[in-house]
């Protein structure tokens, strides 16, 4: 069984924590190290058990605290070579889409995404219980490799960045709106809902909608779109919306446990 916590998710910072077998793995570290430590304390997460920090890409809202936490706790930052070069952490461990990487009790697998970063990835991680947890944010577009990475996850943390109407009506310049909606940007509520319907399977127990725009989305809109699509696909698990300014969880997730019909 794996315990999942969201320390916060949105345009101002993203950090997910997995806990299993007495170890903690962070997926993204997009707040300052001090802020991550404060949020960890609020949700009773013991960072002295940290074994690694896996980073999807180098943008500040995903990597801001990674190097500092790596130095303080003596653990590696995991990422693609392009991401690691941009972060310049004191200890690093390469994540490659064609291989599994082990840190502590966790095994990690990656898939390349189309976001406008140096070498971005989505990540799946699991511990001894083989409870597979996927993190897919800043996707641009849901590629075939990302779909494959997420298809057997017991828990999925996935971006639902913007409502398409709210984005079009926003005060962002046209160039920014085009970037957000484009292949190098972010998924809309509709795109996320469609992808979740594809990924739904009987053992999917937890879906967390993440990286919501505070200017171009609303939690109720993101939830409504995902709920409708997941219900049509037969989802019987738990659906949550990650907040930017608060923590969420802990949630205990188990692998390969059929849901009652």
C-alpha positions in Angstrom: 0.0 0.0 0.0 1.2 3.5 -0.9 0.2 6.7 0.9 -0.3 9.7 -1.4 -0.2 13.3 -0.3 -0.4 16.5 -2.3 1.6 19.3 -0.7 0.1 21.8 -3.2 -0.6 22.0 -6.9 -1.1 24.9 -9.3 0.7 27.5 -11.3 2.6 28.7 -8.2 4.0 25.4 -7.2 3.6 21.6 -7.3 4.7 18.9 -5.0 3.4 15.3 -4.5 4.6 12.9 -1.8 4.6 9.1 -1.9 5.2 7.1 1.2 5.8 3.3 1.5 7.9 0.9 3.4 9.2 3.6 5.7 10.4 5.8 2.9 9.3 9.1 1.2 9.6 10.1 -2.4 8.7 13.5 -3.7 7.4 14.0 -7.2 8.2 17.6 -8.1 9.4 20.2 -5.6 8.0 23.4 -6.9 8.0 25.4 -3.7 10.9 26.7 -1.7 12.5 24.1 0.5 11.3 25.9 3.5 7.7 25.9 2.2 7.8 22.2 1.4 9.1 21.5 4.9 6.3 23.6 6.4 3.6 21.9 4.3 5.1 18.4 5.1 4.8 19.2 8.8 1.2 20.2 8.4 0.2 16.9 6.8 2.4 14.8 9.1 5.0 13.8 6.4 8.4 13.0 7.8 11.0 14.3 5.4 13.8 12.7 7.4 12.7 9.6 5.6 13.1 11.2 2.2 15.0 9.0 -0.4 14.7 11.1 -3.5 13.1 13.9 -5.4 11.8 13.1 -8.9 11.2 16.2 -11.1 9.1 16.3 -14.3 10.9 19.3 -15.7 13.0 22.3 -14.7 10.3 25.1 -14.5 10.3 26.8 -11.1 6.8 25.7 -10.2 8.0 22.1 -10.4 11.7 22.3 -9.4 12.2 25.4 -7.2 13.1 23.6 -4.0 14.7 20.4 -5.5 18.4 21.3 -5.2 18.1 22.8 -1.7 16.2 19.7 -0.4 18.7 17.4 -2.1 21.6 19.1 -0.3 19.9 19.3 3.1 18.7 15.7 3.2 21.5 14.1 1.1 19.2 12.6 -1.5 19.4 12.6 -5.3 17.2 14.6 -7.6 15.9 12.4 -10.4 15.1 13.7 -13.8 16.1 13.5 -17.5 19.6 14.8 -18.4 18.1 18.0 -19.8 16.2 18.7 -16.6 19.1 17.8 -14.3 21.5 20.1 -16.2 19.0 23.0 -15.7 18.5 22.3 -12.0 22.2 21.7 -11.0 21.5 19.7 -7.9 24.4 18.4 -5.8 23.3 14.7 -6.3 21.5 13.5 -9.3 20.1 10.3 -10.8 19.1 10.0 -14.4 15.5 9.1 -15.4 15.3 7.8 -19.0 12.1 6.8 -20.8 13.6 3.6 -22.0 14.6 2.2 -18.5 13.5 1.8 -14.9 15.3 3.7 -12.1 15.4 2.6 -8.5 15.7 4.9 -5.5 15.2 3.5 -2.0 12.2 1.1 -2.2 10.7 2.9 -5.2 11.0 2.1 -8.9 10.3 4.9 -11.4 9.4 4.9 -15.0 9.1 7.9 -17.3 7.5 9.0 -20.5 8.4 12.0 -22.6 5.8 14.8 -22.8 5.4 17.6 -25.3 5.6 20.5 -22.8 7.9 23.5 -23.7 10.7 22.6 -21.3 14.2 21.2 -21.7 13.4 17.5 -21.5 10.0 17.0 -19.7 8.5 13.8 -18.6 5.5 12.2 -16.9 6.4 9.8 -14.1 5.0 6.5 -12.7 6.4 5.2 -9.4 5.8 2.2 -7.3 7.1 0.5 -4.1 7.2 -3.1 -2.8 3.4 -3.3 -2.9 3.5 -2.6 -6.6 1.0 0.2 -6.2 1.6 2.2 -9.3 1.1 6.0 -9.0 1.3 8.2 -12.0 2.0 12.0 -12.2 1.2 13.7 -15.5 1.3 17.5 -15.4 2.3 20.1 -18.0 1.5 17.6 -20.7 0.9 19.7 -23.8 -0.8 16.8 -25.4 -1.5 13.3 -24.1 0.9 11.3 -26.2 0.8 7.5 -26.8 3.7 7.0 -24.5 2.1 8.9 -21.7 -1.1 6.9 -22.1 0.9 3.7 -21.9 2.7 4.9 -18.8 -0.6 5.7 -16.9 -2.7 2.8 -18.1 -2.2 0.5 -15.1 -1.9 3.0 -12.3 -3.9 2.6 -9.1 -3.7 6.3 -8.6 -3.3 9.1 -11.1 -2.4 12.8 -10.4 -3.1 14.6 -13.6 -3.4 18.2 -14.7 -6.7 19.8 -15.4 -5.2 23.2 -16.1 -7.9 25.4 -17.7 -11.4 25.7 -18.8 -11.4 26.4 -22.5 -14.0 29.2 -22.3 -12.4 30.9 -19.3 -9.0 30.8 -21.1 -10.5 32.4 -24.2 -12.1 35.1 -22.1 -9.1 35.7 -19.9 -6.9 38.9 -19.9 -3.9 36.9 -21.0 -2.3 38.2 -24.3 -3.2 36.1 -27.3 0.3 34.7 -27.5 0.0 33.4 -23.9 -3.5 31.9 -24.5 -2.1 30.1 -27.6 0.8 28.7 -25.6 -1.4 27.4 -22.8 -3.8 25.7 -25.2 -1.1 24.5 -27.6 0.9 21.3 -27.9 3.6 22.7 -25.6 1.2 23.9 -22.9 -1.4 22.4 -20.7 -4.5 20.1 -20.9 -8.0 21.6 -20.6 -10.7 20.1 -18.4 -12.2 18.5 -21.5 -8.9 17.0 -22.6 -8.2 15.7 -19.2 -11.7 14.2 -18.9 -11.3 12.4 -22.2 -7.9 11.0 -21.2 -9.2 9.8 -17.9 -12.1 8.0 -19.6 -9.5 6.1 -21.7 -7.3 5.3 -18.6 -10.2 4.1 -16.3 -9.9 0.4 -15.3 -11.3 -1.6 -12.4 -8.3 -1.1 -10.1 -8.0 2.7 -10.5 -8.8 3.8 -7.0 -7.8 7.5 -6.8 -7.7 10.3 -9.3 -6.4 13.8 -8.3 -6.9 16.7 -10.6 -3.9 19.0 -10.3 -2.2 22.1 -11.7 -5.5 24.1 -12.0 -5.1 27.6 -13.2 -6.3 30.1 -10.6 -7.2 32.6 -13.4 -8.6 30.2 -16.1 -10.3 27.4 -14.2 -12.5 26.6 -11.2 -12.3 23.5 -9.1 -16.1 22.8 -9.6 -15.6 23.0 -13.4 -12.7 20.6 -13.4 -14.4 18.2 -11.1 -17.7 18.2 -13.1 -15.9 17.4 -16.4 -13.9 14.6 -14.9 -16.8 13.2 -12.9 -19.0 12.9 -16.0 -16.3 11.2 -18.1 -15.2 8.8 -15.3 -18.8 7.9 -14.4 -19.5 6.9 -18.0 -16.3 4.7 -17.9 -17.5 2.9 -14.7 -15.1 4.6 -12.2 -15.8 3.6 -8.6 -12.8 5.2 -6.9 -12.2 8.6 -5.3 -11.9 11.8 -7.3 -10.2 14.8 -5.6 -9.1 18.3 -6.8 -5.7 19.4 -5.5 -5.6 22.9 -4.0 -2.7 25.4 -4.5 -2.5 26.8 -1.1 -3.3 23.8 1.1 -2.3 20.2 1.4 -4.5 17.3 0.4 -4.5 13.8 1.9 -3.1 11.4 3.0 -4.8 8.8 0.8 -3.9 5.1 1.2 -3.9 3.4 -2.2 -3.6 -0.4 -2.8 -2.8 -2.2 -6.0 -4.9 -4.8 -7.7 -7.9 -4.7 -5.3 -11.2 -5.1 -7.3 -13.8 -2.6 -6.4 -17.2 -3.8 -5.3 -19.8 -3.8 -8.1 
